[in-house]
Amino acid sequence: MTEAASQSLPLHHVQWRSSTSPWLIAAAVMSATFMEVLDTTVVNVSLPHIAGNLSAGTEEATWVLTSYLVANAIVLPATGWLSSYFGRKRFLMTCIIIFTLASALCGAATSLPMLIFARILQGIGGGALQPISQAILLESFPPRKRGVAMAVFGLGVVVAPIIGPTLGGWITDNYSWRWVFYINLPIGIAAVALVESFIQDPPYLSHGRSRTIDYIGFGLLAIWVGALQIMLDKGQQEDWLESPFIRTLLVIAALGLVAFVIWELMVEHPIVHLKILKNRNFATGTALITIVGVVLYGSIALLPLFLQQLLGYSALDSGLAISPRGVGSLCMMLMIGRLIGVIDARLLVTFGFGLLGIATLQFAHLSMVIAPTNIVWPNVFSGVALACIFVPLTTLTMGTLPNHELGNATGLFNLMRNLGGSMGIALVTTLLSRGAQIHQVGLVAHLTPYDYAYQQRLAQITSGLAPKIGELAASQQAQAGVYGEALRQAVLQSYVDDFRLMAVMCLLCIPALLLFQRPVHAPLPGAAH
């Protein structure tokens, strides 16, 4: 293509490439992203220590998590517009600085309100790090190597949430909960230096920069996302729709979402370009990544509870039992980027969802007498499956979009993954509680004088205890022991139901993959012939 012809094309059509090595760019953006994603889960196991140290109740301490997630979720879909308005490099550096300073403020907090305020600031700074990093990586690597770029990104967003609880438990047990936040300081300083040295803004960002601020759109976004996130986080504690508070949040979220969609489709310079959902690959991939978020965060929430409540594991031991999932993801991420260039990405995602469904189904065979390997191996296979899903799914989802849409697309994509995680945690905890009650009713119905198996078991326990504590005390302890075991079995069955549901969700995603079009890795208009 001649120089004159290239100059006549719109800047967003030019296939721009940074002069810096893509691997240096990857190191710069992933240092900040890994820090931010890790921080979404590393604090969870420290909540009891935070509550005790700041003289707060456990329910009050959960706002340490909720405040971060709400602020994070509000910023995510607006990332593309904010990057265009302020300049992506400047906006990324500002976000890292805000996140790092807020981390220091979190560690120095002397009261719960101060900590919650610092976590809101941390969420504001951290919300943009994932989508900006993803957009920069997709843009820095040529189309045929975008699988490699997403493998690098996947190391942060898939592996970090898995090792977060283990790392948080170790730091809290050996040092203090404050160091969960202080460890971000050196990483944040290094990330700012790397971004300053290696990241460049593409020309189409400054060319298409809008000076019109969509205040109404941003306000509506904050209202519906914030209300939805708080509803999902507090729903089970408040007994869902039995609570006027939750009903009010539901109405606010629904009306806010409708108003937001209408406004963004009408306004000339929307903060979120919803019309991008007309792209079939992007719409399909966004729906599927929401399911991935449900299964990933749902299982991460369930397994530690199962290990600690029913098997008596410590917080650190339960984290260690789950960490092999990170090992599986890490090993597969190192290979998956190259496999995308050889195998159709749609086949890799199909394999990933199938393997994740089978691995999750293995957790449906849990019992009170399992060996550690019954937890370790399904976790390893789940990690492999997540790597096979996340990297090629992201490549397929973004593969048919022009570069100038990547910032907006990655914001929506990451928002839906995070909302999927919130919905997954809310779903599994609710079903766990309600399912345990249902199974308890069914099991207790057999604890009657007319049930032969129950009476026989009661007689065996009573006869064994009677010589030691007497007939009456033995009878009472036997009844209490059998009833307690029935309650534990009811809870166990509820865990099994949850894992079966998530396995079915994974398998049902496979037919949706037929909707994907295979990206054509051809030069965009304006690239050299």
C-alpha positions as CSV (number, residue, x, y, z in Angstrom):
1,M,0.0,0.0,0.0
2,T,1.4,3.4,-0.9
3,E,2.1,6.1,1.7
4,A,-0.6,8.3,0.3
5,A,-3.2,5.6,0.5
6,S,-2.3,4.7,4.1
7,Q,-2.6,8.4,5.1
8,S,-6.1,8.6,3.6
9,L,-7.4,5.7,5.8
10,P,-8.9,6.4,9.2
11,L,-6.4,5.9,12.0
12,H,-8.4,3.2,13.7
13,H,-8.0,1.1,10.5
14,V,-4.3,1.2,10.6
15,Q,-2.6,-2.0,12.0
16,W,-0.5,-0.2,14.5
17,R,2.3,-2.0,16.4
18,S,4.3,-0.8,19.3
19,S,8.1,-0.4,18.8
20,T,8.7,-2.2,22.1
21,S,9.1,-6.0,22.3
22,P,5.7,-7.6,23.1
23,W,7.3,-9.6,25.9
24,L,8.5,-6.5,27.7
25,I,5.0,-5.1,27.3
26,A,3.5,-8.3,28.7
27,A,5.8,-8.1,31.8
28,A,4.8,-4.5,32.3
29,V,1.0,-5.0,32.2
30,M,0.8,-8.4,33.9
31,S,2.8,-7.3,37.0
32,A,-0.1,-4.9,37.8
33,T,-2.8,-7.3,36.7
34,F,-1.6,-10.2,38.7
35,M,-1.4,-8.0,41.8
36,E,-5.0,-6.8,41.3
37,V,-6.5,-10.2,40.6
38,L,-4.7,-11.7,43.5
39,D,-6.1,-9.0,45.8
40,T,-9.7,-10.1,45.0
41,T,-9.2,-13.4,46.8
42,V,-6.2,-13.0,49.1
43,V,-8.2,-11.0,51.7
44,N,-11.0,-13.6,52.1
45,V,-9.2,-15.9,54.6
46,S,-8.1,-12.8,56.6
47,L,-11.6,-11.5,57.4
48,P,-11.9,-13.1,60.8
49,H,-8.6,-11.6,61.8
50,I,-9.6,-8.2,60.4
51,A,-12.9,-8.3,62.2
52,G,-11.2,-9.1,65.5
53,N,-8.5,-6.6,65.2
54,L,-10.8,-3.7,64.3
55,S,-13.6,-4.7,66.8
56,A,-16.1,-5.5,64.1
57,G,-18.6,-8.3,63.5
58,T,-18.1,-10.9,60.8
59,E,-21.0,-9.6,58.8
60,E,-19.7,-6.0,59.0
61,A,-16.2,-7.3,57.9
62,T,-17.7,-8.7,54.7
63,W,-18.1,-5.1,53.5
64,V,-14.3,-5.2,53.1
65,L,-14.9,-7.5,50.2
66,T,-18.2,-6.0,48.9
67,S,-16.9,-2.4,48.8
68,Y,-13.9,-3.5,46.7
69,L,-16.1,-5.5,44.3
70,V,-18.7,-2.8,43.8
71,A,-16.1,-0.1,43.0
72,N,-14.2,-2.6,40.8
73,A,-17.4,-3.6,38.8
74,I,-18.4,0.0,38.2
75,V,-15.1,1.0,36.6
76,L,-14.7,-2.2,34.5
77,P,-17.1,-1.5,31.6
78,A,-16.1,2.2,31.4
79,T,-12.5,1.4,30.9
80,G,-12.5,1.8,27.1
81,W,-14.0,5.3,27.3
82,L,-11.8,6.4,30.2
83,S,-8.7,5.2,28.3
84,S,-9.7,7.2,25.3
85,Y,-10.5,10.3,27.3
86,F,-7.4,10.4,29.5
87,G,-4.9,8.5,27.3
88,R,-4.4,4.8,28.0
89,K,-0.8,4.9,29.3
90,R,-1.6,7.9,31.6
91,F,-4.8,6.2,32.8
92,L,-3.1,2.9,33.4
93,M,-0.3,4.5,35.5
94,T,-2.8,6.5,37.4
95,C,-4.8,3.4,38.2
96,I,-1.7,1.5,39.4
97,I,-0.7,4.5,41.6
98,I,-4.2,4.7,43.1
99,F,-4.3,1.0,43.7
100,T,-0.8,1.0,45.4
101,L,-1.5,4.0,47.6
102,A,-4.9,2.6,48.6
103,S,-3.2,-0.7,49.5
104,A,-0.9,1.2,51.9
105,L,-3.9,2.9,53.4
106,C,-5.7,-0.4,53.8
107,G,-2.7,-1.8,55.7
108,A,-2.6,1.3,58.0
109,A,-6.3,1.3,58.7
110,T,-7.2,1.9,62.3
111,S,-11.0,1.4,62.0
112,L,-13.4,-0.5,59.8
113,P,-14.8,2.6,58.1
114,M,-11.3,3.7,57.2
115,L,-10.5,0.2,55.8
116,I,-13.8,0.2,53.7
117,F,-13.0,3.7,52.3
118,A,-9.5,2.5,51.4
119,R,-10.9,-0.6,49.7
120,I,-13.3,1.5,47.6
121,L,-10.3,3.5,46.4
122,Q,-8.5,0.3,45.8
123,G,-11.4,-1.1,43.7
124,I,-11.5,2.1,41.7
125,G,-7.8,1.9,40.9
126,G,-7.9,-1.9,40.2
127,G,-11.0,-2.1,38.1
128,A,-9.3,-0.9,34.9
129,L,-6.1,-2.9,35.2
130,Q,-7.5,-6.2,33.8
131,P,-9.3,-4.8,30.7
132,I,-6.5,-2.4,29.9
133,S,-3.8,-5.1,30.2
134,Q,-5.9,-7.5,28.0
135,A,-6.4,-4.8,25.3
136,I,-2.7,-3.9,25.3
137,L,-1.6,-7.5,25.0
138,L,-4.1,-8.2,22.2
139,E,-2.9,-5.2,20.4
140,S,0.9,-5.7,20.9
141,F,1.0,-9.3,19.6
142,P,0.1,-10.0,15.9
143,P,-3.2,-11.8,15.3
144,R,-1.6,-15.2,14.8
145,K,0.1,-14.9,18.2
146,R,-2.9,-13.6,20.2
147,G,-3.3,-17.1,21.7
148,V,0.2,-16.6,23.3
149,A,-0.8,-13.2,24.6
150,M,-4.0,-14.6,26.2
151,A,-2.0,-17.4,27.7
152,V,0.1,-14.8,29.5
153,F,-3.0,-12.9,30.6
154,G,-4.6,-16.1,31.7
155,L,-1.7,-16.7,34.1
156,G,-3.0,-13.7,36.1
157,V,-6.7,-14.0,35.9
158,V,-7.0,-17.8,36.3
159,V,-4.0,-18.7,38.5
160,A,-4.1,-15.7,40.9
161,P,-7.6,-16.4,42.3
162,I,-6.6,-20.0,43.1
163,I,-3.4,-19.3,44.9
164,G,-4.8,-16.2,46.7
165,P,-6.5,-18.0,49.6
166,T,-3.4,-20.0,50.3
167,L,-1.1,-17.0,50.2
168,G,-3.5,-15.0,52.3
169,G,-3.7,-17.7,54.9
170,W,0.0,-18.1,55.1
171,I,0.7,-14.3,55.4
172,T,-2.0,-13.9,58.0
173,D,-0.9,-16.9,60.1
174,N,2.8,-16.0,60.0
175,Y,2.7,-12.2,60.0
176,S,-0.4,-10.0,60.1
177,W,-3.5,-9.3,58.0
178,R,-2.0,-5.9,57.2
179,W,0.8,-7.5,55.2
180,V,-1.8,-8.8,52.8
181,F,-2.0,-5.2,51.6
182,Y,1.6,-4.1,52.2
183,I,3.0,-6.7,49.8
184,N,1.4,-4.7,47.0
185,L,3.7,-1.7,47.5
186,P,6.9,-3.0,45.9
187,I,4.9,-4.6,43.1
188,G,3.0,-1.4,42.4
189,I,6.2,0.7,42.3
190,A,7.8,-1.8,39.9
191,A,4.7,-1.8,37.7
192,V,4.6,2.0,37.3
193,A,8.3,2.0,36.3
194,L,7.7,-0.8,33.7
195,V,4.6,0.9,32.2
196,E,6.4,4.2,31.9
197,S,9.3,2.5,30.1
198,F,7.6,0.2,27.7
199,I,3.9,1.2,27.1
200,Q,2.9,3.4,24.2
201,D,-0.5,4.8,23.2
202,P,-1.7,3.8,19.7
203,P,-2.5,6.8,17.4
204,Y,-6.2,5.9,17.1
205,L,-6.8,6.6,20.8
206,S,-5.8,10.2,20.6
207,H,-7.4,10.6,17.2
208,G,-10.8,9.4,18.4
209,R,-10.6,11.0,21.8
210,S,-13.9,12.4,23.0
211,R,-14.1,15.5,25.2
212,T,-17.7,14.9,26.0
213,I,-18.3,13.3,29.4
214,D,-21.3,10.9,29.7
215,Y,-22.2,11.8,33.2
216,I,-25.6,10.3,33.0
217,G,-24.4,7.1,31.6
218,F,-21.7,6.7,34.2
219,G,-24.2,7.5,37.0
220,L,-26.7,4.9,35.7
221,L,-23.8,2.4,35.4
222,A,-22.8,3.0,39.0
223,I,-26.4,2.6,40.2
224,W,-27.3,-0.7,38.6
225,V,-23.9,-2.4,38.9
226,G,-23.5,-1.3,42.5
227,A,-27.0,-2.4,43.5
228,L,-26.6,-5.7,41.7
229,Q,-23.3,-6.4,43.3
230,I,-24.5,-5.6,46.9
231,M,-27.6,-7.7,46.3
232,L,-25.6,-10.7,45.2
233,D,-23.1,-10.3,48.2
234,K,-25.8,-9.8,50.9
235,G,-28.7,-11.8,49.5
236,Q,-28.1,-15.0,51.4
237,Q,-27.5,-13.2,54.7
238,E,-30.7,-11.2,54.2
239,D,-32.8,-14.2,53.1
240,W,-33.1,-12.9,49.6
241,L,-36.6,-11.6,48.6
242,E,-37.9,-12.0,52.1
243,S,-35.8,-8.9,52.9
244,P,-37.2,-5.4,52.0
245,F,-33.5,-4.3,51.6
246,I,-32.8,-7.0,48.9
247,R,-36.1,-6.3,47.1
248,T,-35.3,-2.6,46.9
249,L,-31.8,-3.4,45.5
250,L,-33.4,-5.7,42.9
251,V,-35.8,-3.0,41.7
252,I,-33.0,-0.4,41.6
253,A,-30.7,-2.7,39.7
254,A,-33.4,-3.7,37.2
255,L,-34.6,-0.1,36.5
256,G,-31.1,1.2,36.5
257,L,-30.1,-1.4,33.9
258,V,-33.0,-0.6,31.6
259,A,-32.4,3.1,31.8
260,F,-28.6,2.6,31.2
261,V,-29.2,0.5,28.1
262,I,-31.7,3.0,26.6
263,W,-29.5,5.9,27.4
264,E,-26.3,4.4,26.0
265,L,-28.0,3.4,22.8
266,M,-29.3,7.0,22.3
267,V,-26.4,9.2,23.4
268,E,-23.9,10.3,20.8
269,H,-20.8,9.5,22.9
270,P,-21.7,6.6,25.3
271,I,-19.4,5.6,28.1
272,V,-20.0,1.9,27.0
273,H,-20.6,1.0,23.4
274,L,-23.3,-1.6,23.7
275,K,-23.6,-1.9,20.0
276,I,-20.5,-4.1,20.1
277,L,-22.8,-6.9,21.2
278,K,-24.0,-7.1,17.7
279,N,-20.8,-9.0,16.9
280,R,-21.8,-12.7,17.2
281,N,-18.4,-13.9,18.5
282,F,-18.3,-11.2,21.1
283,A,-21.8,-11.8,22.3
284,T,-21.4,-15.6,22.5
285,G,-18.0,-15.4,24.2
286,T,-19.3,-12.9,26.8
287,A,-22.1,-15.2,27.7
288,L,-19.8,-18.2,28.0
289,I,-17.2,-16.3,30.1
290,T,-20.0,-15.5,32.5
291,I,-20.6,-19.3,33.0
292,V,-16.9,-19.7,33.5
293,G,-17.0,-17.1,36.2
294,V,-19.9,-18.9,37.9
295,V,-18.1,-22.3,37.9
296,L,-14.6,-20.9,38.8
297,Y,-15.6,-18.7,41.7
298,G,-18.4,-21.0,42.8
299,S,-16.1,-24.0,43.2
300,I,-13.4,-21.9,44.8
301,A,-16.0,-20.8,47.4
302,L,-17.4,-24.3,48.0
303,L,-14.3,-26.5,48.3
304,P,-12.7,-24.6,51.3
305,L,-16.0,-24.7,53.1
306,F,-16.4,-28.4,52.5
307,L,-12.8,-29.1,53.7
308,Q,-13.1,-27.0,56.8
309,Q,-16.7,-27.6,57.9
310,L,-16.9,-31.4,57.2
311,L,-13.3,-32.7,57.2
312,G,-11.8,-30.4,59.8
313,Y,-9.1,-28.9,57.6
314,S,-7.4,-25.6,58.7
315,A,-7.7,-22.5,56.4
316,L,-4.1,-23.0,55.2
317,D,-4.5,-26.8,54.6
318,S,-7.7,-26.2,52.6
319,G,-5.9,-23.6,50.5
320,L,-3.1,-26.1,49.9
321,A,-5.6,-28.7,48.9
322,I,-7.0,-26.4,46.2
323,S,-3.7,-25.0,45.0
324,P,-3.1,-27.9,42.5
325,R,-5.7,-26.3,40.3
326,G,-3.3,-23.4,39.9
327,V,-0.5,-25.9,39.0
328,G,-2.7,-27.5,36.3
329,S,-3.6,-24.0,34.9
330,L,0.0,-22.9,34.9
331,C,1.3,-26.0,33.1
332,M,-1.4,-25.8,30.5
333,M,-1.0,-22.1,30.0
334,L,2.6,-22.7,28.9
335,M,1.4,-24.9,26.0
336,I,-2.0,-23.5,25.1
337,G,-0.7,-20.4,23.3
338,R,1.1,-22.6,20.8
339,L,-1.7,-25.1,20.4
340,I,-4.1,-22.4,19.2
341,G,-2.0,-21.9,16.1
342,V,-2.2,-25.6,15.4
343,I,-5.7,-26.7,16.6
344,D,-9.0,-24.9,16.0
345,A,-9.7,-22.8,19.1
346,R,-13.3,-24.0,19.0
347,L,-12.1,-27.6,19.6
348,L,-9.9,-26.5,22.4
349,V,-12.8,-24.7,24.2
350,T,-15.0,-27.8,23.6
351,F,-12.4,-30.0,25.2
352,G,-12.0,-27.5,28.1
353,F,-15.7,-27.4,28.9
354,G,-16.0,-31.2,28.7
355,L,-13.0,-31.7,30.9
356,L,-14.2,-29.1,33.4
357,G,-17.6,-30.7,33.5
358,I,-16.1,-34.2,34.2
359,A,-13.7,-32.8,36.8
360,T,-16.4,-30.9,38.6
361,L,-18.6,-34.0,38.5
362,Q,-15.8,-35.9,40.4
363,F,-16.5,-33.6,43.3
364,A,-20.0,-34.9,43.3
365,H,-18.6,-38.2,44.6
366,L,-17.2,-36.7,47.8
367,S,-17.7,-38.4,51.1
368,M,-16.6,-38.1,54.7
369,V,-13.8,-40.6,54.3
370,I,-12.0,-39.4,51.1
371,A,-8.2,-39.3,50.6
372,P,-6.4,-36.0,49.7
373,T,-6.0,-37.3,46.2
374,N,-9.7,-37.2,45.7
375,I,-9.4,-33.4,46.0
376,V,-6.1,-32.9,44.3
377,W,-6.6,-34.7,41.0
378,P,-10.0,-33.2,40.1
379,N,-8.4,-29.8,40.9
380,V,-5.5,-30.4,38.6
381,F,-7.8,-31.4,35.8
382,S,-10.0,-28.4,36.5
383,G,-6.9,-26.2,36.2
384,V,-6.0,-27.7,32.8
385,A,-9.6,-27.3,31.6
386,L,-9.8,-23.6,32.6
387,A,-6.6,-22.9,30.7
388,C,-8.1,-24.7,27.6
389,I,-11.3,-22.6,28.0
390,F,-10.0,-19.1,28.9
391,V,-7.2,-18.6,26.3
392,P,-8.9,-19.8,23.2
393,L,-12.3,-18.4,24.3
394,T,-10.8,-15.0,24.7
395,T,-9.1,-15.3,21.3
396,L,-12.4,-16.3,19.6
397,T,-14.3,-13.6,21.4
398,M,-12.0,-10.8,20.4
399,G,-10.8,-12.2,17.1
400,T,-13.4,-10.6,14.9
401,L,-13.2,-7.1,16.5
402,P,-11.1,-4.2,15.1
403,N,-8.3,-2.9,17.4
404,H,-10.1,0.3,18.2
405,E,-13.0,-1.7,19.8
406,L,-10.7,-3.8,22.0
407,G,-10.6,-1.5,25.0
408,N,-14.4,-1.3,25.2
409,A,-14.8,-5.0,24.5
410,T,-12.3,-6.2,27.2
411,G,-14.1,-4.0,29.8
412,L,-17.4,-5.7,29.2
413,F,-15.8,-9.1,28.9
414,N,-14.1,-8.8,32.3
415,L,-17.1,-7.3,33.9
416,M,-19.3,-10.3,32.9
417,R,-16.7,-12.7,34.2
418,N,-16.6,-10.9,37.6
419,L,-20.4,-10.7,37.7
420,G,-20.5,-14.4,36.9
421,G,-18.2,-15.0,39.8
422,S,-20.5,-13.0,42.1
423,M,-23.6,-14.8,40.8
424,G,-21.8,-18.1,41.2
425,I,-20.8,-17.5,44.8
426,A,-24.4,-16.3,45.6
427,L,-25.9,-19.3,43.8
428,V,-23.8,-22.0,45.4
429,T,-24.1,-20.6,49.0
430,T,-27.8,-20.2,48.7
431,L,-28.3,-23.7,47.3
432,L,-26.0,-25.1,49.9
433,S,-28.0,-23.6,52.7
434,R,-31.4,-24.4,51.3
435,G,-30.4,-27.9,50.0
436,A,-29.0,-28.8,53.4
437,Q,-32.4,-28.0,55.0
438,I,-34.3,-30.1,52.4
439,H,-31.9,-33.1,52.8
440,Q,-32.1,-32.8,56.5
441,V,-35.9,-33.1,56.4
442,G,-35.6,-36.2,54.3
443,L,-33.0,-37.9,56.5
444,V,-34.5,-37.0,59.9
445,A,-37.8,-38.5,58.7
446,H,-36.1,-41.9,59.1
447,L,-35.0,-41.2,62.7
448,T,-38.2,-42.7,64.2
449,P,-39.0,-45.7,66.5
450,Y,-40.5,-47.3,63.4
451,D,-37.4,-47.4,61.3
452,Y,-35.6,-50.7,61.8
453,A,-32.1,-49.6,60.6
454,Y,-32.2,-46.5,62.8
455,Q,-33.2,-48.6,65.9
456,Q,-30.6,-51.2,65.2
457,R,-27.8,-48.6,64.9
458,L,-29.0,-46.8,68.0
459,A,-28.9,-50.1,69.9
460,Q,-25.3,-50.8,68.7
461,I,-24.0,-47.4,69.9
462,T,-25.9,-47.6,73.2
463,S,-24.6,-51.0,74.0
464,G,-21.1,-49.9,73.3
465,L,-21.3,-46.8,75.6
466,A,-23.5,-48.2,78.4
467,P,-20.7,-50.0,80.3
468,K,-18.7,-46.7,80.5
469,I,-21.4,-44.0,81.2
470,G,-24.6,-45.8,82.1
471,E,-27.7,-46.9,80.1
472,L,-29.5,-43.5,80.2
473,A,-26.5,-41.3,79.2
474,A,-25.5,-43.8,76.6
475,S,-29.0,-43.7,75.0
476,Q,-28.9,-39.9,75.0
477,Q,-25.5,-39.7,73.4
478,A,-26.4,-42.3,70.8
479,Q,-29.4,-40.3,69.7
480,A,-27.4,-37.1,69.6
481,G,-24.6,-38.8,67.6
482,V,-26.9,-40.3,65.0
483,Y,-28.8,-37.0,64.6
484,G,-25.5,-35.1,64.3
485,E,-24.3,-37.6,61.6
486,A,-27.6,-37.1,59.8
487,L,-27.1,-33.3,59.7
488,R,-23.5,-33.8,58.3
489,Q,-24.8,-36.1,55.6
490,A,-27.5,-33.6,54.7
491,V,-24.9,-30.9,54.3
492,L,-22.7,-33.3,52.3
493,Q,-25.6,-34.1,49.9
494,S,-26.1,-30.4,49.4
495,Y,-22.5,-29.9,48.4
496,V,-22.9,-32.9,45.9
497,D,-26.0,-31.2,44.4
498,D,-24.0,-27.9,43.9
499,F,-21.2,-29.7,42.1
500,R,-23.5,-31.6,39.9
501,L,-25.3,-28.4,38.9
502,M,-22.0,-26.7,37.9
503,A,-20.9,-29.8,36.0
504,V,-24.2,-29.7,34.0
505,M,-23.7,-26.0,33.3
506,C,-20.3,-26.7,31.8
507,L,-21.6,-29.4,29.5
508,L,-24.5,-27.3,28.4
509,C,-22.0,-24.7,27.2
510,I,-20.6,-27.0,24.5
511,P,-23.5,-26.6,22.0
512,A,-23.2,-22.8,22.2
513,L,-19.7,-23.1,20.6
514,L,-21.3,-23.8,17.3
515,L,-22.2,-20.1,17.2
516,F,-18.6,-19.0,16.9
517,Q,-17.1,-17.9,13.6
518,R,-13.4,-18.8,13.2
519,P,-11.4,-15.5,13.2
520,V,-9.5,-14.9,9.9
521,H,-6.0,-13.8,10.7
522,A,-5.7,-11.5,7.7
523,P,-4.3,-8.0,7.6
524,L,-6.8,-5.4,8.4
525,P,-7.6,-2.7,5.9
526,G,-4.7,-0.3,5.9
527,A,-2.1,-2.9,6.6
528,A,0.7,-3.4,4.1
529,H,0.0,-5.8,1.3
